Amino acid sequence: MLSTCTAKLESYSSDQSTSPPVIHMPRAFNAAHDLLERNILAGRSKKIAYIDDAGRYTYEDLMTRANQSGNALRALGLKMEDRVMLIQSDTIDFPAVFLGAIKVGVVPIAVNTLLTPDDYDFMMEDSRAKVLIVTSSLLEKLSKAISNSKHLEHIIVSGEEVPQYQHLQSLQSEAHRDCDPAVTSCDDTCFWLYSSGSTGTPKGTLHVHSSLAYTAELYAKPVLGIRETDVVFSAAKLFFAYGLGNGLTFPLSVGATTVLMSERPTPESVFKRLIEHKPTIFYGVPTLFGAMLASDQLPSRDEVSIRVATSAGEALPAEIGNRWTSHFGSEILDGIGSTEMLHIFLSNRPGDLRYGSTGKPVPGYEIRLVDEDGHSVPVGELGELQIKGPSAANLYWNQRQKSRETFCGEWTRAGDKYSVDSGGFYTYGGRSDDMLKVSGLYVSPFEVEGVLVSHAAILEAAVVGDEDEDRLTKPRAYVVLVDSTLGSLELVKELKEYVKSKLAPFKYPRWIEFVGELPKTATGKIQRFKLRQKAKIEQ
């Protein structure tokens, strides 16, 4: 008999010395059955669960579509632990198929829709998925992966029908509306996500059934404060760990309503949803927040209903946070999560926020900062961020050495440098492999970037290390201007002096290059390894 997860938050506090929340996780547990069933049992059958570009769907509609999706996969011959790759736009089809697969014990692999044909070819073979479910508009990019695959047995297209492939909506309509859930354990593999590749080749990251529930009970409810009456909208797509929690796990855990958007999250497309659907929770990334605030179409405070916003993907510059709150009156809760930890484990809180920091540990998670020898660093000094928490992934698929390097017993290495102050606030210092040592002293790229973007002329900035004529490492900055016509040698000199006026002189960028855009992953993370490669080519 499957059970639902229950959580009892006792003595909740951001202080790690207090008792962590008590989560009662049954051994026999199916994450999809839990998220769907709890809303039907709570009497929300007729409440709107999702709004996408085509329509509105109740919790009863969602349950039916998920059940039909699961039954359709069973009818195709898929068994428990078989894998199905989802390359889906953000429509009702994503949660229906994702939850339907999980409910019958099939393992969905949610994949970025913005990748290259070579990426899909790699992931298809790496995962050995038996079924591909793809949005019709994305099918063309999958032709190489489909033709090369040695494991695919079925190709299912959602949206427009394609003659040579099976059609998702047809399969759903032919399937039974009721579906008995697979009796899975809380430790069974539930789904995969591929890492975003900010430092190189993506890695298949395996998560278990209990992880979805833990992120909702430990972060979404006590920190974010999500509730049934909320309408949520995430610019981060559902195939990301961040977006999956934002737009699926969290709202379904409390019976909220979610707005989905298929198109790319530009300031204009986001403004349209903020004004039309009045979401009370908005999830973004620093790059998007900055672009929104710089737009001449920025809506007024009275045109939107944002109660709280969140940011992840990269550290949020204080300047952007302050400008957002000044304009909209709401706070951005900057936090850090990862594909490996599934969602945010370190975050600012409503009313307990310090822009420029990433906040304090989420209840139920422990944080430690260590030096190169594994020893704890003193307050105020940079150390490698490591996390202990119940939502950590099991491993990387077929990446034994990388799994050992990242998952160290109960602790997971984040690959980030952080410092913590006497008040318990953690401040980002850059990726572990992005830290610069200039004149024998460590320089945080993010610290320099934060100063640069506070200058009125700069929209975005990224700092990497480069060698001078003596082969000594110095900071090099790539900046995107608010107005690209303003780039000049005079501005370069002005920016260097500006950084010197704000930071220790040795931290200023020795070279500043104006660029039209910065290379990023689809989550908005700056791919500094590409900028380092660019710097080497230009030497």
C-alpha positions in Angstrom: 0.0 0.0 0.0 1.4 3.4 -1.0 1.3 6.3 1.4 1.7 10.0 1.1 4.5 12.0 2.7 3.7 13.9 5.8 5.9 16.6 7.3 6.0 18.1 10.8 8.0 21.2 11.1 9.2 21.5 14.6 11.0 24.6 16.0 11.6 25.9 12.5 14.6 28.3 12.4 17.4 29.3 10.1 19.8 28.5 12.9 21.4 25.1 12.1 21.8 24.4 15.8 18.0 23.8 16.2 16.4 20.5 15.4 15.8 20.0 11.7 12.2 19.5 10.4 10.8 16.0 10.9 9.8 14.5 7.7 7.8 11.2 7.9 8.7 9.4 4.7 7.0 6.1 4.2 9.1 3.2 2.8 6.5 2.4 0.1 6.2 5.7 -1.7 5.5 6.9 -5.3 6.2 10.6 -5.8 3.6 11.0 -8.6 0.9 9.2 -6.8 1.6 11.4 -3.8 1.5 14.7 -5.7 -1.7 13.8 -7.7 -3.7 12.0 -5.0 -3.2 14.6 -2.3 -5.0 17.2 -4.3 -8.0 15.0 -5.2 -8.3 13.9 -1.6 -8.2 17.6 -0.5 -11.2 18.4 -2.7 -9.3 20.3 -5.4 -10.6 18.3 -8.4 -12.2 21.3 -10.0 -9.4 23.8 -9.0 -7.2 25.0 -11.8 -3.8 23.3 -11.6 -2.2 24.6 -14.9 -2.6 27.4 -17.3 -0.6 27.0 -20.5 -0.7 28.8 -23.9 -3.6 26.7 -25.1 -5.9 26.5 -22.1 -6.7 25.8 -18.4 -6.6 22.4 -16.7 -8.1 21.3 -13.4 -6.5 19.0 -10.9 -8.9 16.3 -12.2 -7.8 17.0 -15.7 -4.1 16.6 -14.6 -4.8 13.4 -12.9 -6.6 12.0 -15.9 -3.9 13.0 -18.4 -1.2 11.6 -16.1 -3.1 8.3 -15.7 -3.6 8.0 -19.4 0.0 8.7 -20.1 1.1 6.1 -17.7 -1.3 3.5 -19.1 -0.1 4.4 -22.6 3.5 3.6 -21.7 2.5 0.3 -20.1 0.5 -0.6 -23.3 3.7 0.0 -25.3 5.4 -2.7 -23.2 7.5 -0.5 -20.8 8.3 -2.0 -17.5 9.4 -0.6 -14.2 12.8 1.1 -14.4 12.7 1.4 -18.2 13.7 4.9 -19.3 11.7 7.4 -21.4 13.3 10.7 -22.6 11.2 13.8 -22.5 12.1 16.7 -24.8 9.0 18.8 -24.1 8.0 22.4 -24.2 6.3 23.8 -21.1 2.7 22.8 -21.8 0.3 20.6 -19.9 1.9 17.6 -21.7 5.1 17.9 -19.6 3.6 17.4 -16.1 1.1 14.8 -17.5 3.8 12.6 -19.1 6.4 13.2 -16.4 4.0 12.2 -13.6 2.4 9.5 -15.6 5.7 7.8 -16.2 6.7 8.0 -12.6 3.3 6.7 -11.4 3.8 3.4 -13.4 7.5 3.1 -12.3 9.0 4.2 -15.6 11.9 6.6 -15.3 11.5 9.9 -17.2 14.6 11.8 -18.3 13.7 15.5 -18.6 16.0 17.1 -21.2 16.8 20.7 -22.1 14.9 21.8 -25.3 17.6 24.2 -26.3 20.5 21.9 -27.0 22.3 20.9 -30.2 21.7 17.7 -32.3 25.0 16.4 -31.0 23.9 16.9 -27.4 20.7 14.9 -28.0 22.7 12.2 -29.8 25.0 11.9 -26.8 22.2 11.8 -24.2 20.1 9.3 -26.2 22.9 6.8 -26.3 24.2 7.6 -22.8 20.7 7.0 -21.2 19.7 4.1 -23.4 16.1 5.4 -23.3 13.6 3.1 -25.0 11.0 5.8 -25.7 11.3 9.4 -26.9 8.4 11.8 -26.3 9.1 15.1 -28.1 7.1 18.3 -28.9 6.5 18.3 -32.6 8.2 21.7 -33.1 11.4 20.3 -31.7 11.5 17.1 -33.7 13.8 18.3 -36.4 16.7 18.7 -34.0 16.3 15.0 -33.0 16.7 13.5 -36.4 20.3 12.6 -35.9 19.7 11.1 -32.4 16.8 9.1 -33.7 18.6 7.7 -36.7 21.7 6.8 -34.6 19.9 5.3 -31.6 20.5 1.6 -30.9 17.9 1.6 -28.1 14.9 3.5 -29.1 11.7 1.4 -29.6 9.1 4.1 -29.8 9.0 7.7 -30.9 6.0 9.7 -29.7 5.2 13.3 -30.8 3.1 15.7 -28.9 1.2 18.6 -30.5 0.9 18.4 -34.2 0.7 14.9 -35.7 3.6 13.6 -37.7 2.6 10.6 -40.0 5.6 8.3 -39.3 5.4 8.6 -35.5 2.9 7.8 -32.8 0.9 10.8 -31.5 0.8 11.5 -27.7 -2.7 12.9 -27.6 -4.1 9.9 -29.6 -2.4 7.4 -27.2 -3.7 9.2 -24.2 -7.3 9.3 -25.6 -7.2 5.5 -26.2 -5.9 4.8 -22.7 -7.9 4.1 -19.5 -8.6 7.1 -17.2 -7.7 5.2 -14.1 -4.2 3.9 -13.3 -2.9 1.8 -10.5 0.4 3.2 -9.3 3.5 1.0 -9.3 4.5 0.1 -5.8 7.9 1.8 -5.6 10.0 2.6 -2.6 11.2 6.0 -1.5 14.7 5.0 -2.6 13.8 3.8 -6.1 15.2 5.8 -9.0 12.4 8.2 -9.9 13.7 10.4 -12.7 16.9 11.7 -14.3 18.1 15.2 -15.1 21.2 16.1 -17.1 23.5 18.7 -15.5 23.5 22.0 -17.3 27.1 21.7 -18.5 28.4 25.1 -17.2 31.8 23.5 -16.9 31.7 21.0 -19.8 29.9 17.7 -20.7 26.5 17.1 -19.1 26.1 14.2 -16.7 23.0 12.1 -16.1 22.0 12.7 -12.5 19.7 10.1 -10.9 17.1 11.2 -8.3 14.9 9.0 -6.1 11.2 9.3 -5.3 11.6 10.9 -1.9 13.7 13.8 -3.2 10.7 15.7 -4.8 8.8 15.6 -1.5 11.8 16.7 0.5 12.4 19.8 -1.6 8.7 20.8 -1.1 8.6 20.2 2.6 12.0 21.7 3.4 12.2 24.7 1.1 8.9 25.5 -0.7 6.6 25.5 2.4 8.8 26.9 5.2 11.2 29.2 3.3 9.3 30.3 0.2 6.0 30.2 2.0 4.0 28.8 -0.9 0.3 28.2 -0.3 -2.8 27.0 -2.0 -4.0 30.4 -3.0 -0.8 31.2 -4.9 -0.5 31.5 -8.7 3.1 30.7 -9.7 5.1 31.4 -12.8 8.7 30.2 -13.5 10.8 31.7 -16.2 13.1 28.6 -15.7 11.6 25.7 -17.7 10.4 22.5 -16.2 13.3 20.4 -17.6 15.7 22.2 -15.2 15.9 21.1 -11.5 15.1 24.7 -10.5 12.1 24.9 -12.9 10.8 21.4 -12.0 10.4 22.4 -8.4 9.1 25.8 -9.2 6.4 24.7 -11.7 5.6 21.2 -10.6 6.6 19.9 -7.3 6.0 23.0 -5.2 2.6 24.1 -6.5 1.3 20.5 -6.6 2.4 20.0 -3.0 0.0 22.6 -1.8 -2.6 22.8 -4.6 -1.6 26.1 -6.1 -2.0 27.2 -9.8 0.9 27.2 -12.2 1.3 29.3 -15.3 3.3 27.7 -18.1 4.9 29.4 -21.1 6.4 27.6 -24.1 8.2 30.5 -25.6 11.6 31.8 -24.6 11.6 33.9 -21.4 12.3 37.4 -22.8 11.4 40.4 -20.7 8.5 41.0 -23.0 7.1 37.5 -22.8 7.5 37.4 -19.0 5.8 40.8 -18.6 2.8 39.5 -20.6 2.2 36.6 -18.2 2.9 38.8 -15.1 0.2 41.3 -16.2 -2.3 38.8 -17.7 -2.3 36.0 -15.1 -1.2 38.0 -12.0 1.2 35.4 -10.5 2.0 35.9 -6.8 5.3 34.0 -7.0 7.7 34.6 -9.8 10.9 32.5 -10.2 13.7 34.0 -12.3 17.4 34.1 -12.8 19.8 37.0 -12.4 20.3 37.6 -16.1 16.5 37.9 -16.7 16.0 40.1 -13.6 18.6 42.5 -15.0 17.2 42.5 -18.5 13.6 43.1 -17.1 14.7 46.1 -15.1 16.6 47.5 -18.1 13.5 47.2 -20.4 11.5 50.2 -21.4 8.4 48.0 -21.1 8.9 47.3 -17.4 5.4 47.2 -15.9 4.5 49.3 -12.8 4.1 47.9 -9.4 0.3 48.2 -9.7 0.2 46.2 -12.9 1.5 43.0 -11.3 0.7 40.9 -8.1 4.1 39.5 -7.2 4.2 38.7 -3.5 7.7 37.2 -3.6 10.3 36.3 -6.3 13.2 33.9 -6.2 16.5 33.8 -8.0 18.9 30.9 -8.6 21.4 29.7 -11.3 24.0 32.3 -10.3 24.4 34.7 -7.4 22.2 37.7 -7.7 24.1 41.1 -7.7 22.9 43.3 -4.9 22.3 46.1 -7.3 19.7 44.1 -9.2 18.0 43.0 -6.0 17.8 46.6 -4.6 16.4 48.0 -7.8 13.8 45.2 -8.0 12.5 45.9 -4.5 12.6 49.6 -5.1 10.4 49.2 -8.2 8.0 46.4 -7.3 8.1 46.5 -3.5 8.6 42.7 -3.3 11.8 40.8 -2.4 13.9 38.5 -4.5 14.9 35.5 -2.4 18.3 34.7 -3.8 19.4 31.1 -3.2 21.6 28.4 -4.6 20.6 24.9 -5.6 22.0 22.4 -8.1 21.1 19.5 -10.3 22.8 17.3 -7.8 20.8 18.6 -4.8 17.6 19.0 -6.9 16.6 22.4 -5.6 17.6 25.3 -3.3 19.5 24.4 -0.1 20.9 27.8 0.8 18.5 30.8 0.7 17.5 34.3 1.8 14.2 34.4 3.7 11.2 36.8 3.5 12.1 39.6 6.0 15.5 38.1 6.7 17.3 39.0 3.5 20.6 40.5 2.6 21.2 41.4 -1.0 24.6 40.4 -2.2 24.5 37.2 0.0 22.9 33.8 -0.7 21.3 33.7 2.7 21.3 30.9 5.3 21.0 27.1 5.1 17.5 25.8 4.3 16.2 23.7 7.3 17.1 20.1 7.0 20.4 20.9 5.1 23.8 21.3 6.6 26.5 23.4 5.1 30.3 23.3 5.6 33.1 25.4 4.0 36.5 23.6 3.8 40.0 24.4 2.5 42.1 22.4 0.1 42.9 20.0 2.9 39.3 19.4 4.0 39.5 21.6 7.1 36.8 24.1 8.0 37.7 27.6 7.2 37.4 30.5 9.7 34.4 32.9 9.5 34.9 35.4 6.7 37.3 33.3 4.6 36.5 31.5 1.4 36.1 27.8 1.4 34.7 25.1 -0.8 30.9 24.7 -0.3 29.7 21.2 0.7 26.1 20.2 1.5 24.5 17.4 3.4 20.8 17.0 2.8 18.1 14.4 2.0 17.5 15.5 -1.7 21.0 14.7 -2.9 21.2 12.6 -6.1 22.3 9.0 -5.9 25.0 9.2 -8.6 26.0 10.3 -12.1 25.1 7.7 -14.7 28.1 5.8 -16.1 30.4 8.4 -14.5 31.9 6.5 -11.6 35.0 8.7 -11.0 33.0 11.9 -11.2 30.4 10.4 -8.8 33.1 9.7 -6.3 34.5 13.2 -6.6 31.1 14.9 -6.1 29.2 12.6 -3.7 31.4 12.1 -0.7 29.4 10.0 1.8 26.6 12.2 3.1 28.2 15.3 1.7 27.9 16.7 -1.8 30.5 19.0 -3.3 28.9 22.0 -5.0 32.0 23.2 -6.9 31.5 26.7 -5.5 33.5 29.0 -3.2 31.7 30.7 -0.4 32.4 32.6 2.8 30.1 33.0 5.9 29.9 36.0 8.2 29.3 36.2 11.9 25.5 36.6 11.2 25.3 33.3 9.4 24.9 34.8 5.9 26.7 33.0 3.1 28.3 35.0 0.2 29.2 33.6 -3.1 32.9 33.8 -4.1 32.8 32.1 -7.6 33.2 28.6 -8.9 36.0 26.6 -7.4 37.7 26.4 -10.7 37.0 30.1 -11.5 38.8 31.6 -8.5 41.7 33.8 -9.4 45.0 34.2 -7.5 46.3 37.7 -8.3 49.6 38.8 -6.6 49.3 35.9 -4.3 45.8 36.8 -3.2 42.5 35.2 -4.1 40.1 37.3 -6.2 36.4 36.4 -6.5 35.2 36.9 -10.1 31.7 37.5 -8.8 32.8 40.3 -6.5 34.4 42.2 -9.4 31.3 41.4 -11.6 29.1 42.8 -8.9 30.9 46.1 -8.9 30.9 46.3 -12.7 27.2 45.8 -13.1 26.5 48.5 -10.5 27.9 51.0 -13.1 25.1 52.6 -15.0 26.5 51.8 -18.4 26.8 48.0 -17.8 24.0 45.4 -18.2 26.0 42.2 -17.6 29.6 41.3 -16.8 31.8 38.2 -16.5 35.3 38.1 -15.2 37.9 35.3 -15.9 41.6 35.0 -15.4 44.1 35.8 -18.2 47.9 36.0 -18.3 49.9 39.2 -18.8 53.2 39.4 -20.5 54.9 37.9 -17.5 52.5 35.0 -17.5 50.9 36.1 -14.3 47.2 35.8 -13.8 45.1 39.0 -13.8 41.3 39.6 -14.2 39.9 40.1 -17.6 36.3 41.4 -17.9 33.8 40.9 -20.7 30.9 43.3 -20.4 27.6 43.9 -22.2 26.6 47.5 -22.3 23.1 48.9 -21.8 23.8 50.9 -25.0 26.3 49.2 -27.3 27.1 52.5 -29.0 28.8 53.8 -25.8 31.8 51.4 -26.0 35.0 53.4 -26.1 38.6 53.6 -24.6 37.4 56.4 -22.3 34.7 54.1 -20.9 37.3 51.3 -20.4 39.4 53.7 -18.3 36.4 54.9 -16.4 35.4 51.3 -15.6 38.8 50.4 -14.3 38.9 53.4 -12.0 35.4 52.7 -10.9 36.4 49.1 -9.8 39.5 50.5 -8.1 37.3 52.9 -6.1 35.1 50.1 -4.8 37.6 47.2 -4.3 41.2 46.6 -3.4 43.3 47.9 -6.4 44.8 44.5 -7.2 41.2 43.2 -8.1 40.5 45.6 -10.9 40.2 44.0 -14.5 43.4 44.7 -16.5 41.5 44.2 -19.7 37.9 45.1 -20.5 36.2 43.9 -23.7 32.8 45.0 -24.8 30.6 42.1 -26.2 27.1 41.8 -27.6 26.2 38.9 -25.2 27.8 36.5 -22.8 27.9 32.7 -23.5 25.4 31.0 -21.1 23.7 27.7 -20.5 19.9 27.8 -20.9 19.6 28.3 -17.2 21.4 31.6 -17.5 24.7 30.5 -16.0 27.6 32.2 -17.6 29.9 29.6 -19.3 33.2 31.1 -18.1 35.2 28.2 -19.6 34.2 29.5 -23.0 35.4 33.0 -22.1 38.7 31.5 -20.9 39.0 29.8 -24.3 38.3 33.1 -26.0 40.9 34.9 -23.9 43.5 32.3 -24.9 42.7 32.7 -28.6 43.0 36.4 -28.4 46.4 36.4 -26.7 
